[in-house]
């Protein structure tokens, strides 16, 4: 293991504060390190491995496609790309899909789409996008600018202009920003993941919908982390009485391979024309085949299981020793603890449970199909660690 550490430290850019374990294999919610120690994974690669590690059906779909065609340019049609888009549009009511490789790219596409829609219909100058404070939309220069956290707006400037930031759930500020700026869109996560697992109120989301309809603003919902069954619905916005114009997603839909999607609704479906956007690897047939396998298995039965597991975790942890509060939706949960999240993450890891952080909270993003016995064991350990 020391060799892995030293090689990594020597040759890989130091952009990550890695934990001192090297993971090598696993199955489902269990994962082993190079020394053979087994962990229960309540992070699923930050909401990516939604059917766990080495999922059989996903593997079959990916390997079969690998044996046929691993890549072709977007100058040609491929079946996996077309079938996945059809499935997504059928299940969401969206009309068109643009494929990229990551959540940041999906959000870049959404920003371009909103500004292109406004430019085509209204001309120059109507380009400002309202995002929310404590949001997170990616690490490119433009998605960093869209992210409503001052800590991300340093060192890499100048940042892309045209974003203003609204306090989450502040209806008065939302209206003021919409009236004072030449806005084309509102972009938000229904549950702010990196911002501390904050769930937007239904009243606030309804106000976004109302203002957007009055002013012809594009509603962009960032479902990179909340999407693909994570909140107990296929997409997080489905917990609210709205129909977005643009929905972005990535992470869980790929099952472990890189894919990002920007889904365009009725008024946005024809905004892009040949040459206005593109991606070399977007719609890659292998990634698309894997994503089709994932998306086709997110059904009502699985969503009912997500709701049950969410209720179990909340019942175990709410009011428990050392727990201040539990927030979130479905299997995207944040635990505000009396002790530091960093200490809890470290001690849980030592006892064989992998969890994450979000701001000051311990964050849970387990596989959606985690076995009940694995979940109970992991939560019992976590509860002991938190209550020390």
C-alpha positions as a LaTeX table, in Angstrom:
\begin{tabular}{lrrr}
\hline
Residue & $x$ (\AA) & $y$ (\AA) & $z$ (\AA) \\
\hline
Unk1 & 0.00 & 0.00 & 0.00 \\
Unk2 & 2.87 & 2.37 & 0.74 \\
Unk3 & 3.89 & 2.01 & $-2.92$ \\
Unk4 & 0.45 & 3.16 & $-4.06$ \\
Unk5 & 0.63 & 6.14 & $-1.70$ \\
Unk6 & 4.12 & 7.17 & $-2.76$ \\
Unk7 & 3.46 & 6.76 & $-6.50$ \\
Unk8 & 0.21 & 8.72 & $-6.21$ \\
Unk9 & 1.87 & 11.49 & $-4.23$ \\
Unk10 & 4.75 & 11.68 & $-6.70$ \\
Unk11 & 2.83 & 11.69 & $-9.96$ \\
Unk12 & $-0.78$ & 12.82 & $-9.40$ \\
Unk13 & $-1.69$ & 16.48 & $-8.96$ \\
Unk14 & $-2.50$ & 17.22 & $-5.32$ \\
Unk15 & $-6.08$ & 18.32 & $-5.89$ \\
Unk16 & $-7.59$ & 15.88 & $-3.39$ \\
Unk17 & $-7.16$ & 15.36 & 0.33 \\
Unk18 & $-7.20$ & 11.59 & 0.11 \\
Unk19 & $-7.98$ & 9.33 & 3.07 \\
Unk20 & $-5.15$ & 6.90 & 3.90 \\
Unk21 & $-6.71$ & 3.82 & 2.32 \\
Unk22 & $-6.28$ & 2.30 & $-1.15$ \\
Unk23 & $-9.44$ & 0.60 & $-2.40$ \\
Unk24 & $-9.18$ & $-2.34$ & $-4.78$ \\
Unk25 & $-12.43$ & $-4.31$ & $-5.07$ \\
Unk26 & $-15.94$ & $-4.81$ & $-3.78$ \\
Unk27 & $-19.49$ & $-5.95$ & $-4.34$ \\
Unk28 & $-22.67$ & $-4.08$ & $-3.58$ \\
Unk29 & $-22.19$ & $-1.79$ & $-0.60$ \\
Unk30 & $-19.03$ & $-3.57$ & 0.57 \\
Unk31 & $-15.57$ & $-2.55$ & $-0.55$ \\
Unk32 & $-12.07$ & $-3.83$ & 0.33 \\
Unk33 & $-8.78$ & $-2.04$ & 0.60 \\
Unk34 & $-5.40$ & $-3.32$ & $-0.53$ \\
Unk35 & $-4.83$ & $-4.93$ & 2.90 \\
Unk36 & $-8.07$ & $-6.90$ & 2.71 \\
Unk37 & $-10.00$ & $-4.79$ & 5.23 \\
Unk38 & $-13.69$ & $-4.55$ & 4.34 \\
Unk39 & $-15.82$ & $-1.42$ & 4.61 \\
Unk40 & $-19.52$ & $-0.69$ & 4.25 \\
Unk41 & $-19.69$ & 2.17 & 1.75 \\
Unk42 & $-22.25$ & 4.85 & 2.65 \\
Unk43 & $-20.82$ & 7.26 & 0.08 \\
Unk44 & $-21.12$ & 5.27 & $-3.17$ \\
Unk45 & $-18.40$ & 7.29 & $-4.87$ \\
Unk46 & $-20.28$ & 10.52 & $-4.03$ \\
Unk47 & $-23.69$ & 9.32 & $-5.26$ \\
Unk48 & $-22.33$ & 7.48 & $-8.31$ \\
Unk49 & $-22.52$ & 3.74 & $-7.56$ \\
Unk50 & $-26.27$ & 3.78 & $-6.96$ \\
Unk51 & $-26.52$ & 0.01 & $-7.49$ \\
Unk52 & $-23.31$ & $-0.58$ & $-5.59$ \\
Unk53 & $-19.93$ & $-1.84$ & $-6.71$ \\
Unk54 & $-19.56$ & $-4.32$ & $-9.59$ \\
Unk55 & $-23.31$ & $-4.44$ & $-10.28$ \\
Unk56 & $-23.98$ & $-7.51$ & $-12.43$ \\
Unk57 & $-26.56$ & $-6.06$ & $-14.82$ \\
Unk58 & $-24.58$ & $-2.88$ & $-15.39$ \\
Unk59 & $-21.40$ & $-4.87$ & $-16.02$ \\
Unk60 & $-23.22$ & $-7.07$ & $-18.56$ \\
Unk61 & $-24.59$ & $-4.05$ & $-20.46$ \\
Unk62 & $-21.19$ & $-2.33$ & $-20.52$ \\
Unk63 & $-19.12$ & $-5.37$ & $-21.52$ \\
Unk64 & $-21.55$ & $-6.40$ & $-24.26$ \\
Unk65 & $-21.30$ & $-2.92$ & $-25.76$ \\
Unk66 & $-17.50$ & $-2.95$ & $-25.42$ \\
Unk67 & $-17.47$ & $-6.00$ & $-27.66$ \\
Unk68 & $-19.46$ & $-4.18$ & $-30.34$ \\
Unk69 & $-18.37$ & $-0.54$ & $-30.55$ \\
Unk70 & $-16.56$ & 1.42 & $-27.84$ \\
Unk71 & $-16.67$ & 4.83 & $-29.51$ \\
Unk72 & $-17.61$ & 6.71 & $-32.62$ \\
Unk73 & $-17.93$ & 10.41 & $-33.27$ \\
Unk74 & $-21.22$ & 12.26 & $-33.02$ \\
Unk75 & $-21.25$ & 12.50 & $-36.81$ \\
Unk76 & $-22.94$ & 9.09 & $-36.73$ \\
Unk77 & $-25.94$ & 7.53 & $-34.99$ \\
Unk78 & $-25.64$ & 4.80 & $-32.34$ \\
Unk79 & $-28.37$ & 2.71 & $-30.75$ \\
Unk80 & $-27.39$ & 3.09 & $-27.05$ \\
Unk81 & $-27.29$ & 6.89 & $-27.37$ \\
Unk82 & $-30.72$ & 7.00 & $-29.03$ \\
Unk83 & $-32.37$ & 4.46 & $-26.71$ \\
Unk84 & $-31.16$ & 6.21 & $-23.56$ \\
Unk85 & $-32.45$ & 9.59 & $-24.76$ \\
Unk86 & $-35.83$ & 8.06 & $-25.58$ \\
Unk87 & $-36.06$ & 6.44 & $-22.13$ \\
Unk88 & $-35.10$ & 9.67 & $-20.35$ \\
Unk89 & $-37.60$ & 11.80 & $-22.27$ \\
Unk90 & $-40.38$ & 9.24 & $-21.84$ \\
Unk91 & $-39.88$ & 9.10 & $-18.10$ \\
Unk92 & $-39.38$ & 12.82 & $-17.45$ \\
Unk93 & $-41.46$ & 14.64 & $-20.04$ \\
Unk94 & $-38.33$ & 16.35 & $-21.35$ \\
Unk95 & $-38.04$ & 16.55 & $-25.14$ \\
Unk96 & $-34.36$ & 16.48 & $-26.09$ \\
Unk97 & $-31.07$ & 15.36 & $-24.52$ \\
Unk98 & $-27.53$ & 16.67 & $-24.92$ \\
Unk99 & $-24.78$ & 14.31 & $-23.80$ \\
Unk100 & $-21.54$ & 15.36 & $-22.12$ \\
Unk101 & $-19.15$ & 13.67 & $-19.71$ \\
Unk102 & $-19.76$ & 15.22 & $-16.30$ \\
Unk103 & $-22.09$ & 17.28 & $-14.16$ \\
Unk104 & $-20.05$ & 20.42 & $-14.77$ \\
Unk105 & $-20.38$ & 19.95 & $-18.54$ \\
Unk106 & $-24.11$ & 19.33 & $-18.19$ \\
Unk107 & $-24.43$ & 22.58 & $-16.27$ \\
Unk108 & $-22.27$ & 24.47 & $-18.79$ \\
Unk109 & $-24.66$ & 23.22 & $-21.47$ \\
Unk110 & $-27.67$ & 24.39 & $-19.45$ \\
Unk111 & $-26.16$ & 27.87 & $-19.05$ \\
Unk112 & $-25.43$ & 28.08 & $-22.78$ \\
Unk113 & $-28.95$ & 26.87 & $-23.59$ \\
Unk114 & $-30.60$ & 29.48 & $-21.36$ \\
Unk115 & $-28.54$ & 32.33 & $-22.78$ \\
Unk116 & $-29.04$ & 31.14 & $-26.35$ \\
Unk117 & $-32.82$ & 30.91 & $-25.81$ \\
Unk118 & $-32.91$ & 34.45 & $-24.46$ \\
Unk119 & $-30.58$ & 35.84 & $-27.16$ \\
Unk120 & $-32.62$ & 34.24 & $-29.95$ \\
Unk121 & $-35.92$ & 35.54 & $-28.58$ \\
Unk122 & $-34.97$ & 38.89 & $-27.00$ \\
Unk123 & $-31.55$ & 39.85 & $-28.33$ \\
Unk124 & $-28.43$ & 41.04 & $-26.49$ \\
Unk125 & $-28.20$ & 41.93 & $-22.81$ \\
Unk126 & $-30.73$ & 39.60 & $-21.23$ \\
Unk127 & $-28.25$ & 37.07 & $-19.88$ \\
Unk128 & $-28.11$ & 37.14 & $-16.07$ \\
Unk129 & $-28.79$ & 33.87 & $-14.25$ \\
Unk130 & $-30.02$ & 33.73 & $-10.66$ \\
Unk131 & $-28.43$ & 30.93 & $-8.63$ \\
Unk132 & $-28.61$ & 30.27 & $-4.90$ \\
Unk133 & $-26.15$ & 30.98 & $-2.13$ \\
Unk134 & $-24.50$ & 27.77 & $-0.92$ \\
Unk135 & $-25.15$ & 26.15 & $-4.29$ \\
Unk136 & $-22.56$ & 24.09 & $-6.13$ \\
Unk137 & $-22.64$ & 23.64 & $-9.91$ \\
Unk138 & $-19.13$ & 22.49 & $-10.90$ \\
Unk139 & $-15.45$ & 23.38 & $-11.13$ \\
Unk140 & $-15.06$ & 24.91 & $-14.58$ \\
Unk141 & $-14.62$ & 28.69 & $-14.60$ \\
Unk142 & $-18.26$ & 29.27 & $-15.57$ \\
Unk143 & $-19.81$ & 26.71 & $-13.21$ \\
Unk144 & $-17.64$ & 28.07 & $-10.40$ \\
Unk145 & $-19.07$ & 31.49 & $-11.21$ \\
Unk146 & $-22.55$ & 29.98 & $-11.05$ \\
Unk147 & $-21.77$ & 28.44 & $-7.66$ \\
Unk148 & $-23.11$ & 30.68 & $-4.92$ \\
Unk149 & $-20.22$ & 30.34 & $-2.48$ \\
Unk150 & $-17.64$ & 33.12 & $-2.08$ \\
Unk151 & $-14.91$ & 30.62 & $-1.20$ \\
Unk152 & $-14.96$ & 29.38 & $-4.81$ \\
Unk153 & $-14.67$ & 32.88 & $-6.28$ \\
Unk154 & $-10.97$ & 33.42 & $-5.61$ \\
Unk155 & $-7.60$ & 32.62 & $-7.22$ \\
Unk156 & $-8.90$ & 31.69 & $-10.69$ \\
Unk157 & $-10.37$ & 34.99 & $-11.84$ \\
Unk158 & $-11.61$ & 36.62 & $-13.87$ \\
Unk159 & $-14.75$ & 34.53 & $-13.60$ \\
Unk160 & $-17.58$ & 34.43 & $-16.09$ \\
Unk161 & $-19.96$ & 37.33 & $-15.56$ \\
Unk162 & $-23.72$ & 37.24 & $-15.41$ \\
Unk163 & $-24.64$ & 35.50 & $-12.16$ \\
Unk164 & $-26.42$ & 36.87 & $-9.09$ \\
Unk165 & $-27.00$ & 34.92 & $-5.90$ \\
Unk166 & $-30.17$ & 34.55 & $-3.86$ \\
Unk167 & $-30.46$ & 33.30 & $-0.31$ \\
Unk168 & $-32.18$ & 29.92 & $-0.39$ \\
Unk169 & $-35.86$ & 30.15 & 0.64 \\
Unk170 & $-35.79$ & 33.97 & 0.62 \\
Unk171 & $-38.77$ & 34.83 & $-1.59$ \\
Unk172 & $-38.35$ & 38.59 & $-1.15$ \\
Unk173 & $-34.73$ & 38.50 & $-2.31$ \\
Unk174 & $-35.67$ & 36.28 & $-5.24$ \\
Unk175 & $-38.23$ & 38.80 & $-6.45$ \\
Unk176 & $-35.82$ & 41.72 & $-5.98$ \\
Unk177 & $-33.07$ & 40.03 & $-7.99$ \\
Unk178 & $-35.48$ & 39.06 & $-10.76$ \\
Unk179 & $-36.74$ & 42.66 & $-10.99$ \\
Unk180 & $-33.36$ & 44.41 & $-10.76$ \\
Unk181 & $-31.45$ & 42.31 & $-13.31$ \\
Unk182 & $-31.86$ & 41.43 & $-16.97$ \\
Unk183 & $-32.40$ & 37.78 & $-16.17$ \\
Unk184 & $-32.77$ & 34.84 & $-18.51$ \\
Unk185 & $-32.84$ & 31.94 & $-16.03$ \\
Unk186 & $-32.96$ & 30.62 & $-12.48$ \\
Unk187 & $-30.68$ & 27.67 & $-11.69$ \\
Unk188 & $-30.92$ & 25.62 & $-8.48$ \\
Unk189 & $-30.61$ & 22.27 & $-6.71$ \\
Unk190 & $-33.72$ & 21.16 & $-4.83$ \\
Unk191 & $-31.38$ & 19.75 & $-2.17$ \\
Unk192 & $-28.12$ & 21.66 & $-1.86$ \\
Unk193 & $-25.55$ & 18.88 & $-1.59$ \\
Unk194 & $-22.13$ & 20.51 & $-1.21$ \\
Unk195 & $-23.92$ & 23.39 & 0.48 \\
Unk196 & $-24.79$ & 21.30 & 3.53 \\
Unk197 & $-27.78$ & 19.09 & 2.53 \\
Unk198 & $-30.32$ & 21.90 & 2.65 \\
Unk199 & $-33.76$ & 21.01 & 1.26 \\
Unk200 & $-35.51$ & 23.90 & $-0.50$ \\
Unk201 & $-38.98$ & 24.72 & 0.78 \\
Unk202 & $-41.94$ & 23.99 & $-1.47$ \\
Unk203 & $-43.06$ & 27.61 & $-1.12$ \\
Unk204 & $-39.75$ & 28.90 & $-2.43$ \\
Unk205 & $-39.67$ & 26.53 & $-5.39$ \\
Unk206 & $-43.28$ & 27.47 & $-6.21$ \\
Unk207 & $-42.22$ & 31.15 & $-6.22$ \\
Unk208 & $-39.34$ & 30.37 & $-8.60$ \\
Unk209 & $-41.86$ & 28.70 & $-10.90$ \\
Unk210 & $-44.25$ & 31.66 & $-10.67$ \\
Unk211 & $-41.60$ & 34.29 & $-11.41$ \\
Unk212 & $-40.14$ & 32.23 & $-14.24$ \\
Unk213 & $-43.51$ & 31.97 & $-15.94$ \\
Unk214 & $-44.23$ & 35.68 & $-15.51$ \\
Unk215 & $-40.84$ & 36.78 & $-16.90$ \\
Unk216 & $-40.17$ & 33.93 & $-19.33$ \\
Unk217 & $-37.11$ & 32.81 & $-17.37$ \\
Unk218 & $-35.63$ & 29.39 & $-18.02$ \\
Unk219 & $-35.94$ & 27.07 & $-15.00$ \\
Unk220 & $-32.76$ & 24.98 & $-14.71$ \\
Unk221 & $-32.75$ & 22.24 & $-12.08$ \\
Unk222 & $-29.30$ & 20.83 & $-11.31$ \\
Unk223 & $-29.89$ & 17.14 & $-10.57$ \\
Unk224 & $-26.26$ & 16.03 & $-10.73$ \\
Unk225 & $-26.43$ & 14.69 & $-7.17$ \\
Unk226 & $-30.17$ & 14.65 & $-6.45$ \\
Unk227 & $-31.11$ & 12.82 & $-9.63$ \\
Unk228 & $-31.56$ & 9.20 & $-10.60$ \\
Unk229 & $-33.58$ & 8.06 & $-7.60$ \\
Unk230 & $-31.44$ & 9.62 & $-4.89$ \\
Unk231 & $-34.27$ & 11.62 & $-3.26$ \\
Unk232 & $-36.89$ & 8.88 & $-3.51$ \\
Unk233 & $-38.21$ & 10.16 & $-6.85$ \\
Unk234 & $-36.66$ & 9.61 & $-10.27$ \\
Unk235 & $-35.53$ & 13.26 & $-10.16$ \\
Unk236 & $-35.58$ & 15.60 & $-7.20$ \\
Unk237 & $-37.83$ & 18.21 & $-8.83$ \\
Unk238 & $-40.56$ & 15.55 & $-8.91$ \\
Unk239 & $-40.96$ & 16.11 & $-5.16$ \\
Unk240 & $-42.22$ & 19.59 & $-6.09$ \\
Unk241 & $-45.13$ & 20.74 & $-8.26$ \\
Unk242 & $-43.00$ & 22.12 & $-11.10$ \\
Unk243 & $-41.90$ & 21.18 & $-14.61$ \\
Unk244 & $-38.42$ & 22.55 & $-15.35$ \\
Unk245 & $-37.27$ & 23.79 & $-18.74$ \\
Unk246 & $-33.84$ & 22.23 & $-18.33$ \\
Unk247 & $-32.69$ & 19.36 & $-16.12$ \\
Unk248 & $-29.03$ & 18.41 & $-15.73$ \\
Unk249 & $-27.72$ & 15.18 & $-14.28$ \\
Unk250 & $-24.62$ & 12.98 & $-14.09$ \\
Unk251 & $-23.09$ & 10.88 & $-11.28$ \\
Unk252 & $-25.52$ & 8.03 & $-10.53$ \\
Unk253 & $-26.89$ & 7.59 & $-14.02$ \\
Unk254 & $-23.48$ & 6.43 & $-15.25$ \\
Unk255 & $-23.11$ & 3.68 & $-12.67$ \\
Unk256 & $-19.39$ & 4.46 & $-12.49$ \\
Unk257 & $-18.62$ & 5.57 & $-16.04$ \\
Unk258 & $-18.43$ & 9.29 & $-16.94$ \\
Unk259 & $-21.59$ & 10.69 & $-18.45$ \\
Unk260 & $-23.42$ & 14.00 & $-18.07$ \\
Unk261 & $-26.82$ & 14.93 & $-19.45$ \\
Unk262 & $-28.61$ & 18.17 & $-20.18$ \\
Unk263 & $-32.31$ & 17.49 & $-20.79$ \\
Unk264 & $-34.31$ & 20.16 & $-22.60$ \\
Unk265 & $-38.04$ & 20.73 & $-22.13$ \\
Unk266 & $-40.70$ & 21.88 & $-24.58$ \\
Unk267 & $-39.66$ & 25.52 & $-24.92$ \\
Unk268 & $-35.96$ & 24.63 & $-25.06$ \\
Unk269 & $-36.01$ & 21.57 & $-27.30$ \\
Unk270 & $-34.93$ & 23.36 & $-30.50$ \\
Unk271 & $-32.57$ & 25.93 & $-28.99$ \\
Unk272 & $-29.44$ & 24.14 & $-30.22$ \\
Unk273 & $-28.68$ & 23.76 & $-33.91$ \\
Unk274 & $-25.70$ & 22.05 & $-35.59$ \\
Unk275 & $-22.47$ & 23.74 & $-34.50$ \\
Unk276 & $-23.86$ & 25.55 & $-31.42$ \\
Unk277 & $-22.60$ & 22.91 & $-28.98$ \\
Unk278 & $-20.76$ & 19.60 & $-29.01$ \\
Unk279 & $-18.69$ & 16.98 & $-27.21$ \\
Unk280 & $-16.21$ & 14.38 & $-28.47$ \\
Unk281 & $-17.15$ & 11.71 & $-25.94$ \\
Unk282 & $-20.72$ & 12.81 & $-25.22$ \\
Unk283 & $-23.17$ & 9.97 & $-25.89$ \\
Unk284 & $-20.35$ & 7.42 & $-25.89$ \\
Unk285 & $-22.05$ & 4.06 & $-26.66$ \\
Unk286 & $-20.46$ & 2.20 & $-23.73$ \\
Unk287 & $-21.40$ & 4.87 & $-21.19$ \\
Unk288 & $-24.86$ & 5.13 & $-22.73$ \\
Unk289 & $-25.41$ & 1.36 & $-22.57$ \\
Unk290 & $-24.45$ & 1.37 & $-18.89$ \\
Unk291 & $-26.68$ & 4.35 & $-18.18$ \\
Unk292 & $-29.61$ & 2.68 & $-19.95$ \\
Unk293 & $-29.20$ & $-0.32$ & $-17.65$ \\
Unk294 & $-29.20$ & 1.97 & $-14.61$ \\
Unk295 & $-32.14$ & 4.11 & $-15.69$ \\
Unk296 & $-34.32$ & 1.14 & $-16.68$ \\
Unk297 & $-34.09$ & $-0.27$ & $-13.13$ \\
Unk298 & $-35.01$ & 2.86 & $-11.17$ \\
Unk299 & $-38.65$ & 1.93 & $-10.63$ \\
Unk300 & $-41.44$ & 2.40 & $-8.07$ \\
Unk301 & $-40.30$ & $-0.61$ & $-6.06$ \\
Unk302 & $-36.80$ & 0.77 & $-5.68$ \\
Unk303 & $-38.15$ & 4.22 & $-4.78$ \\
Unk304 & $-40.31$ & 2.67 & $-2.05$ \\
Unk305 & $-37.19$ & 0.97 & $-0.68$ \\
Unk306 & $-35.30$ & 4.28 & $-0.73$ \\
Unk307 & $-38.13$ & 5.88 & 1.30 \\
Unk308 & $-38.09$ & 3.02 & 3.82 \\
Unk309 & $-34.32$ & 3.15 & 4.25 \\
Unk310 & $-34.41$ & 6.93 & 4.60 \\
Unk311 & $-37.07$ & 6.66 & 7.31 \\
Unk312 & $-35.00$ & 4.02 & 9.12 \\
Unk313 & $-31.85$ & 6.17 & 9.14 \\
Unk314 & $-33.77$ & 9.21 & 10.38 \\
Unk315 & $-35.52$ & 7.20 & 13.10 \\
Unk316 & $-32.18$ & 5.85 & 14.31 \\
Unk317 & $-30.28$ & 9.13 & 14.28 \\
Unk318 & $-32.76$ & 11.90 & 15.04 \\
Unk319 & $-32.49$ & 12.65 & 18.73 \\
Unk320 & $-29.60$ & 10.23 & 19.20 \\
Unk321 & $-26.68$ & 11.12 & 21.45 \\
Unk322 & $-24.34$ & 13.58 & 19.72 \\
Unk323 & $-26.77$ & 14.35 & 16.89 \\
Unk324 & $-28.01$ & 17.94 & 16.57 \\
Unk325 & $-30.18$ & 17.42 & 13.48 \\
Unk326 & $-30.73$ & 15.29 & 10.38 \\
Unk327 & $-31.56$ & 16.94 & 7.05 \\
Unk328 & $-32.04$ & 15.79 & 3.50 \\
Unk329 & $-34.34$ & 13.71 & 1.36 \\
Unk330 & $-34.35$ & 10.04 & 0.44 \\
Unk331 & $-30.83$ & 8.62 & 0.67 \\
Unk332 & $-29.17$ & 12.03 & 0.50 \\
Unk333 & $-28.85$ & 12.88 & 4.18 \\
Unk334 & $-26.78$ & 15.25 & 6.30 \\
Unk335 & $-26.13$ & 14.82 & 10.03 \\
Unk336 & $-25.22$ & 17.85 & 12.11 \\
Unk337 & $-23.17$ & 16.49 & 15.01 \\
Unk338 & $-21.82$ & 17.84 & 18.27 \\
Unk339 & $-18.37$ & 16.48 & 17.48 \\
Unk340 & $-16.56$ & 17.51 & 14.31 \\
Unk341 & $-17.57$ & 15.75 & 11.13 \\
Unk342 & $-13.90$ & 15.14 & 10.31 \\
Unk343 & $-13.36$ & 13.20 & 13.55 \\
Unk344 & $-16.48$ & 11.13 & 12.99 \\
Unk345 & $-15.53$ & 10.31 & 9.40 \\
Unk346 & $-12.05$ & 9.19 & 10.53 \\
Unk347 & $-13.32$ & 7.04 & 13.39 \\
Unk348 & $-16.11$ & 5.49 & 11.32 \\
Unk349 & $-13.54$ & 4.59 & 8.67 \\
Unk350 & $-11.37$ & 2.92 & 11.30 \\
Unk351 & $-14.41$ & 0.82 & 12.25 \\
Unk352 & $-15.20$ & $-0.14$ & 8.68 \\
Unk353 & $-17.80$ & 2.42 & 7.57 \\
Unk354 & $-17.16$ & 5.01 & 4.83 \\
Unk355 & $-19.08$ & 8.29 & 5.08 \\
Unk356 & $-18.61$ & 11.77 & 3.62 \\
Unk357 & $-18.91$ & 15.40 & 4.67 \\
Unk358 & $-20.96$ & 18.39 & 3.49 \\
Unk359 & $-19.94$ & 21.67 & 5.13 \\
Unk360 & $-20.10$ & 20.87 & 8.87 \\
Unk361 & $-22.27$ & 17.77 & 8.43 \\
Unk362 & $-21.63$ & 14.07 & 8.02 \\
Unk363 & $-23.12$ & 13.15 & 4.64 \\
Unk364 & $-24.70$ & 9.82 & 3.72 \\
Unk365 & $-25.13$ & 8.75 & 0.08 \\
Unk366 & $-25.39$ & 4.95 & 0.23 \\
Unk367 & $-26.21$ & 2.74 & $-2.74$ \\
Unk368 & $-29.96$ & 2.87 & $-3.31$ \\
Unk369 & $-30.19$ & $-0.92$ & $-3.15$ \\
Unk370 & $-27.97$ & $-1.37$ & $-0.08$ \\
Unk371 & $-28.94$ & $-4.54$ & 1.79 \\
Unk372 & $-30.89$ & $-3.93$ & 4.97 \\
Unk373 & $-28.42$ & $-5.88$ & 7.09 \\
Unk374 & $-25.50$ & $-3.82$ & 5.75 \\
Unk375 & $-27.36$ & $-0.57$ & 6.36 \\
Unk376 & $-28.32$ & $-1.52$ & 9.91 \\
Unk377 & $-24.78$ & $-2.56$ & 10.76 \\
Unk378 & $-23.30$ & 0.63 & 9.32 \\
Unk379 & $-25.79$ & 2.94 & 11.01 \\
Unk380 & $-25.26$ & 1.19 & 14.36 \\
Unk381 & $-21.50$ & 1.78 & 14.08 \\
Unk382 & $-21.99$ & 5.37 & 12.96 \\
Unk383 & $-24.42$ & 6.01 & 15.82 \\
Unk384 & $-21.83$ & 4.73 & 18.33 \\
Unk385 & $-19.10$ & 6.90 & 16.83 \\
Unk386 & $-21.27$ & 10.02 & 16.83 \\
Unk387 & $-22.35$ & 9.43 & 20.44 \\
Unk388 & $-18.85$ & 9.06 & 21.89 \\
\hline
\end{tabular}
